[in-house]
Amino acid sequence: MSTGDETIGTDKGQDDAYMLDRRRVAQILYAVDTNDKAELANLMEPLHAADIADLLEQVNAYDRARLIRLYDREFDGEILSELDEAIREEVIAILNPQVLAEAVRDLDSDDVVDLLEDLEEPQQEAILDALEDSDRVAIEQSLSYPENSAGRLMQREVVMAPEHWTVGQAIDFMRERSDLPAQFYHVVMVSPRLHPVGNVTLGRIMSARREVPLTDLREETFQVIPADQDEEDVAYAFNQYHLISAPVVDDEGRLVGVITIDDAMAVLDEEHEEDILRLAGVGEGSLSDRVIDTTKRRFPWLAVNLVTAVLASMVISMFEDTIARFVALAVLMPIVASMGGNAGTQSLTVAVRALATRDLTGSNVWRVIRREVLVGLVNGLIFAVVMGCVGLLWFGSPQLGAVIGVAMVINLVVAGLAGTVVPVMLEKMNVDPALASGAFVTTVTDIVGFFAFLGLAGLVLL
Amino acid sequence: MSTGDETIGTDKGQDDAYMLDRRRVAQILYAVDTNDKAELANLMEPLHAADIADLLEQVNAYDRARLIRLYDREFDGEILSELDEAIREEVIAILNPQVLAEAVRDLDSDDVVDLLEDLEEPQQEAILDALEDSDRVAIEQSLSYPENSAGRLMQREVVMAPEHWTVGQAIDFMRERSDLPAQFYHVVMVSPRLHPVGNVTLGRIMSARREVPLTDLREETFQVIPADQDEEDVAYAFNQYHLISAPVVDDEGRLVGVITIDDAMAVLDEEHEEDILRLAGVGEGSLSDRVIDTTKRRFPWLAVNLVTAVLASMVISMFEDTIARFVALAVLMPIVASMGGNAGTQSLTVAVRALATRDLTGSNVWRVIRREVLVGLVNGLIFAVVMGCVGLLWFGSPQLGAVIGVAMVINLVVAGLAGTVVPVMLEKMNVDPALASGAFVTTVTDIVGFFAFLGLAGLVLL
């Protein structure tokens, strides 16, 4: 299936496509063990910088340090760009300063910005010092835009042409310039005041006659990105409108740079990752973080959960007398709470995603809430019957079966309602719904679940 | 901030960037109410097909049908491509067959494939019948590749050149051809047997002298995609190696098509969405699905959860006598289970993501498991102290405080262990860890939590 022409040293089997080849990892570590510099360079040569970064992340800290020292001058700047933040700082500290300077000098300016953003002050300085003055100024300018903004994401090199030019003029202009960016896909047409007015793809320029005006070839979809726009919105625009590249403008609407789809794709990937981890109560971070950092990051969510769990316990303690007389209630009550929690998580995840993709708006919020409540009602009724039977068969009490059934319906309806209303309200209050919805919704379903079940039991069974 | 040059009718404010403008939605619905065809066409004209699709998804079914009938011949095929599956079938059923035929004829072949995949047989036939014979054959060929494979994702039009050509030959060739694809970024160099051997970007061709051989300009990173590779792996390769386009080859390694980054980005987006929803126990689907479909999709996960909750209840019922004597146990036991469930979800989410991004492999799995267990231990110890105090202060029993503290440590350690081992094992067994991990891990933490807490209480308090 592989053509033998491509050379990246990853496994191409259907199951583990693009997984780092374990044998090669073992060979590399063996070369490190035997201090065999030539063999190491040889084994690493076919690997893409992204794969080398993965390799460095996956081996332990001791092997990593030895590998980097042995690899020495072969170390490429792109590997740094691809590394996880935690490992990156470690690697920079290990690298010979001269190798580091060389590695960084080869990088594109937007990659250097990406690298610098996450570093501590002294490491930032060390890298900036290694750069030539002109590069340094350009990078400091980029860093003057807010974090996570289009201004930081863009590259500053843009190929532009006056809007009145023809294909021939554009081609001659490009073929005369020696400093075209390595990757570009569009020529941006600009007005005399440098406002971008349209995009023309290189493919169209290639296939049109020389006398055709550029404006005749302009792309139908054209988006201009303000430099201070959040990168999340930039990624959304690229995905929504299938953009390949988009011009970035300053406050006065003048062209200052261009963002290409590969950067937007990386942002989309990060934002999704962040959302998934936030929904699970895990902050940002990576597999290679230390135990102490991971513990710190997981702690807050568990602490919030402890408070909500204690609140739920207080509800239970209101019914201690009832439980003392019917211990079966203690056996069954976690079922009601657990089902409510799960149904609530289902609803809130759908709502959080729909908010992120702009699919849940003022136009349909009431319809979505109604639907979630109805779904909770239907599923609640089904599980009420099931649990009613379980209650009856297990404990021989039709009243107990009825109580757990009714509590189930109540809790699943409330789960659907809270699972939608909570994220929508949080979004309105400018709190990230992915981060905070879970705690609120499970608090509601725990409290309602215990209260409905034990309260009804108190009324019916006593 | 807006330049006034771009025309897409979405709100560009910082908070709601790219959100559909509510006023425009209201105006559109008013035009539908007053049956004002000209005004409707006028209001819709500046909207991108993706925004029109969002609009159709967000209004209710009655307005949607009226809008589509009034919009009539203006309806563009691209809107269909952008619609959610559920709504898409509904819209196709409403569309005048002639309008539908026209709309589909304008689409690129890969978009038609994307459209057909999800449709029922009779609707598929209706659309295929509307196509010209040559298009029909091409589309049926694409449909012969497995679902979700690179073969379905690729476009068949490729710009290729023999590997021995110069820049001048490539330019002359392209400028003579009238049927170049609308969007292309690379010229693929091929061997005489049509095996792709390298990529050259149009930008580099533009800026090189005519006599330079194409091979001198080849991109450093070059990936060849087998046509039967899963689209998820394709998206991973694009993201990992920062590809813009990649040639697709058949079993013999011959060039059959090309995949571009915008398609890979759409797949990445879908796969992430799927992972998020699966982790929450929600199947695929969209906000616009009917109540009955949503209920069916949510039901299986809730049913699995009911079984695991009943298992946990059985553990509790083993300790009925203990609970009957110390009702405080019933009050406190959900706290231990809840903390374990949350810690387990944290660990499993990190593990599931790391598996998806190929960051968790044989090289580091033991180190990750050890880390998760240590994180569970440290957090467990902290919360053990907190809950020990709560137990003591609330119920005045140091023994009860000690029991809940020890149970907490045990359950958080088990949560870290199960949260990592379960997804890794599921992946090894080729079961999607995003889909199934949650149920297993919470079963473990529920059972261990109740057993540890109530069992210890039985030993210490009785």
Contacts between the chains, C-beta under 8 A, distances in Angstrom:
chain1	res1	chain2	res2	distance
A	1	B	226	4.5
A	1	B	228	7.6
A	1	B	251	6.7
A	2	B	224	7.5
A	2	B	226	7.4
A	2	B	253	7.7
A	3	B	195	5.5
A	3	B	196	7.1
A	3	B	224	5.1
A	3	B	249	5.8
A	3	B	253	3.8
A	4	B	253	7.4
A	5	B	195	6.1
A	5	B	196	6.8
A	5	B	197	5.2
A	5	B	222	7.8
A	5	B	224	6.3
A	5	B	253	7.6
A	6	B	222	5.8
A	6	B	223	5.8
A	6	B	224	4.9
A	7	B	222	8.0
A	8	B	221	7.8
A	8	B	223	6.7
A	8	B	241	7.2
A	12	B	226	7.4
A	14	B	228	7.6
A	14	B	229	7.1
A	14	B	230	7.1
A	15	B	430	7.5
A	17	B	229	6.2
A	17	B	230	7.3
A	17	B	233	3.9
A	17	B	236	7.4
A	17	B	237	7.6
A	18	B	233	6.1
A	18	B	236	5.6
A	18	B	237	5.6
A	18	B	240	6.4
A	18	B	358	6.5
A	19	B	358	5.4
A	19	B	361	6.6
A	20	B	358	7.2
A	20	B	361	6.4
A	20	B	363	7.5
A	22	B	361	7.5
A	22	B	362	5.7
A	22	B	363	7.1
A	25	B	363	5.6
A	48	B	221	6.2
A	48	B	240	7.6
A	48	B	241	5.6
A	50	B	240	4.9
A	50	B	241	6.0
A	50	B	242	7.7
A	51	B	240	7.7
A	54	B	358	6.9
A	54	B	359	6.9
A	57	B	359	6.6
A	57	B	364	7.8
A	58	B	359	7.4
A	58	B	361	5.8
A	58	B	363	4.3
A	58	B	364	4.5
A	59	B	363	6.3
A	59	B	364	7.5
A	60	B	364	7.8
A	60	B	367	6.3
A	171	B	206	7.4
A	174	B	206	4.7
A	174	B	207	6.3
A	175	B	206	6.4
A	175	B	207	6.9
A	177	B	207	6.7
A	178	B	207	7.1
A	180	B	203	6.0
A	180	B	206	6.8
A	180	B	207	4.3
A	181	B	203	7.0
A	182	B	201	7.8
A	182	B	203	7.2
A	182	B	204	7.5
A	183	B	201	6.5
A	183	B	203	6.5
A	183	B	244	7.2
A	184	B	203	4.7
A	185	B	185	5.6
A	185	B	202	7.5
A	185	B	203	7.3
A	185	B	244	7.7
A	195	B	3	5.6
A	195	B	5	6.1
A	196	B	3	7.1
A	196	B	5	6.8
A	197	B	5	5.3
A	201	B	182	7.8
A	201	B	183	6.5
A	202	B	185	7.5
A	202	B	202	4.0
A	202	B	203	6.5
A	202	B	206	6.6
A	203	B	180	6.0
A	203	B	181	7.0
A	203	B	182	7.2
A	203	B	183	6.5
A	203	B	184	4.7
A	203	B	185	7.4
A	203	B	202	6.5
A	204	B	182	7.5
A	206	B	171	7.4
A	206	B	174	4.7
A	206	B	175	6.5
A	206	B	180	6.8
A	206	B	202	6.6
A	207	B	174	6.4
A	207	B	175	6.9
A	207	B	177	6.8
A	207	B	178	7.2
A	207	B	180	4.3
A	221	B	8	7.8
A	221	B	48	6.2
A	222	B	5	7.8
A	222	B	6	5.8
A	222	B	7	8.0
A	223	B	6	5.7
A	223	B	8	6.8
A	224	B	2	7.6
A	224	B	3	5.0
A	224	B	5	6.2
A	224	B	6	4.9
A	226	B	1	4.4
A	226	B	2	7.4
A	226	B	12	7.5
A	228	B	1	7.5
A	228	B	14	7.7
A	229	B	14	7.2
A	229	B	17	6.2
A	230	B	14	7.2
A	230	B	17	7.3
A	233	B	17	3.9
A	233	B	18	6.1
A	236	B	17	7.5
A	236	B	18	5.6
A	237	B	17	7.6
A	237	B	18	5.7
A	238	B	265	7.2
A	239	B	265	6.1
A	239	B	266	7.1
A	239	B	269	5.7
A	240	B	18	6.4
A	240	B	48	7.6
A	240	B	50	4.9
A	240	B	51	7.7
A	241	B	8	7.3
A	241	B	48	5.6
A	241	B	50	6.0
A	242	B	50	7.7
A	242	B	262	5.1
A	244	B	183	7.2
A	244	B	185	7.7
A	244	B	261	7.7
A	244	B	262	6.6
A	249	B	3	5.8
A	251	B	1	6.8
A	253	B	2	7.8
A	253	B	3	3.8
A	253	B	4	7.4
A	253	B	5	7.6
A	261	B	244	7.7
A	261	B	261	5.4
A	261	B	262	6.4
A	261	B	265	6.6
A	262	B	242	5.1
A	262	B	244	6.6
A	262	B	261	6.4
A	264	B	265	7.5
A	265	B	238	7.2
A	265	B	239	6.1
A	265	B	261	6.6
A	265	B	264	7.5
A	265	B	265	4.8
A	265	B	268	6.7
A	266	B	239	7.1
A	268	B	265	6.7
A	268	B	268	6.7
A	268	B	269	6.3
A	269	B	239	5.7
A	269	B	268	6.3
A	269	B	272	7.6
A	272	B	269	7.6
A	272	B	272	3.9
A	272	B	273	7.9
A	272	B	276	7.4
A	273	B	272	8.0
A	273	B	353	6.5
A	273	B	357	8.0
A	275	B	276	6.6
A	276	B	272	7.4
A	276	B	275	6.6
A	276	B	276	5.4
A	276	B	279	6.8
A	276	B	349	6.4
A	276	B	353	6.0
A	277	B	349	6.4
A	277	B	350	7.2
A	277	B	353	7.0
A	279	B	276	6.8
A	279	B	279	7.4
A	279	B	280	7.2
A	279	B	349	7.7
A	280	B	279	7.2
A	280	B	345	5.2
A	280	B	346	5.6
A	280	B	348	7.9
A	280	B	349	3.5
A	280	B	350	7.8
A	281	B	342	6.3
A	281	B	345	7.1
A	281	B	346	5.7
A	282	B	346	4.8
A	282	B	349	5.9
A	282	B	350	5.9
A	286	B	359	7.5
A	287	B	350	7.1
A	287	B	354	5.1
A	287	B	359	5.3
A	287	B	360	6.3
A	287	B	364	7.0
A	287	B	368	5.9
A	291	B	371	5.5
A	291	B	374	4.6
A	291	B	375	5.8
A	291	B	378	7.0
A	292	B	378	7.8
A	294	B	371	6.6
A	294	B	375	5.0
A	295	B	374	7.9
A	295	B	375	4.8
A	295	B	378	4.7
A	295	B	379	5.8
A	298	B	343	7.2
A	298	B	346	5.3
A	298	B	375	6.2
A	298	B	379	6.2
A	299	B	379	5.9
A	299	B	382	7.2
A	301	B	342	6.9
A	301	B	346	7.0
A	302	B	339	6.3
A	302	B	342	6.0
A	302	B	343	6.2
A	302	B	346	7.8
A	302	B	379	5.9
A	302	B	383	6.7
A	303	B	383	8.0
A	305	B	338	6.4
A	305	B	339	6.3
A	305	B	342	4.7
A	306	B	335	7.1
A	306	B	339	6.4
A	306	B	383	6.3
A	306	B	386	6.8
A	306	B	387	7.5
A	308	B	338	8.0
A	309	B	334	6.4
A	309	B	335	4.3
A	309	B	338	4.4
A	309	B	339	6.6
A	310	B	335	6.5
A	310	B	390	6.8
A	312	B	334	6.1
A	312	B	335	7.9
A	312	B	338	7.7
A	313	B	331	5.1
A	313	B	332	6.1
A	313	B	334	6.5
A	313	B	335	5.8
A	316	B	330	6.4
A	316	B	331	4.7
A	316	B	334	7.1
A	317	B	331	4.6
A	320	B	327	4.7
A	320	B	328	7.8
A	320	B	330	7.7
A	320	B	331	6.8
A	323	B	323	7.6
A	323	B	327	5.3
A	323	B	330	5.1
A	324	B	324	7.0
A	324	B	327	4.8
A	327	B	320	4.7
A	327	B	323	5.3
A	327	B	324	4.8
A	327	B	330	7.9
A	328	B	320	7.8
A	329	B	330	7.9
A	330	B	316	6.4
A	330	B	320	7.7
A	330	B	323	5.1
A	330	B	327	7.9
A	330	B	329	7.9
A	330	B	330	3.8
A	330	B	333	7.8
A	331	B	313	5.1
A	331	B	316	4.7
A	331	B	317	4.6
A	331	B	320	6.8
A	332	B	313	6.1
A	333	B	330	7.8
A	333	B	334	7.9
A	334	B	309	6.4
A	334	B	312	6.1
A	334	B	313	6.4
A	334	B	316	7.1
A	334	B	333	7.8
A	334	B	334	5.9
A	334	B	337	6.7
A	334	B	446	7.5
A	334	B	450	8.0
A	335	B	306	7.1
A	335	B	309	4.3
A	335	B	310	6.5
A	335	B	312	7.9
A	335	B	313	5.8
A	337	B	334	6.7
A	338	B	305	6.4
A	338	B	309	4.4
A	338	B	312	7.7
A	338	B	446	7.7
A	339	B	302	6.3
A	339	B	305	6.3
A	339	B	306	6.4
A	339	B	309	6.6
A	342	B	281	6.4
A	342	B	301	6.9
A	342	B	302	6.0
A	342	B	305	4.7
A	343	B	298	7.2
A	343	B	302	6.2
A	345	B	280	5.3
A	345	B	281	7.1
A	346	B	280	5.6
A	346	B	281	5.7
A	346	B	282	4.8
A	346	B	298	5.3
A	346	B	301	7.0
A	346	B	302	7.8
A	348	B	280	7.9
A	349	B	276	6.4
A	349	B	277	6.4
A	349	B	279	7.7
A	349	B	280	3.5
A	349	B	282	5.9
A	350	B	277	7.2
A	350	B	280	7.8
A	350	B	282	5.9
A	350	B	287	7.2
A	353	B	273	6.5
A	353	B	276	6.0
A	353	B	277	7.0
A	354	B	287	5.1
A	357	B	273	8.0
A	358	B	18	6.5
A	358	B	19	5.4
A	358	B	20	7.2
A	358	B	54	7.0
A	359	B	54	6.9
A	359	B	57	6.6
A	359	B	58	7.3
A	359	B	286	7.5
A	359	B	287	5.3
A	360	B	287	6.3
A	361	B	19	6.7
A	361	B	20	6.5
A	361	B	22	7.6
A	361	B	58	5.9
A	362	B	22	5.7
A	363	B	20	7.5
A	363	B	22	7.1
A	363	B	25	5.6
A	363	B	58	4.3
A	363	B	59	6.4
A	364	B	57	7.9
A	364	B	58	4.6
A	364	B	59	7.5
A	364	B	60	7.8
A	364	B	287	7.0
A	367	B	60	6.3
A	368	B	287	5.9
A	371	B	291	5.4
A	371	B	294	6.6
A	374	B	291	4.6
A	374	B	295	7.9
A	375	B	291	5.8
A	375	B	294	5.0
A	375	B	295	4.8
A	375	B	298	6.2
A	378	B	291	7.0
A	378	B	292	7.8
A	378	B	295	4.7
A	379	B	295	5.8
A	379	B	298	6.2
A	379	B	299	5.9
A	379	B	302	5.9
A	382	B	299	7.2
A	383	B	302	6.7
A	383	B	306	6.3
A	386	B	306	6.9
A	387	B	306	7.5
A	390	B	310	6.8
A	430	B	15	7.6
A	446	B	334	7.5
A	446	B	338	7.7
A	450	B	334	8.0
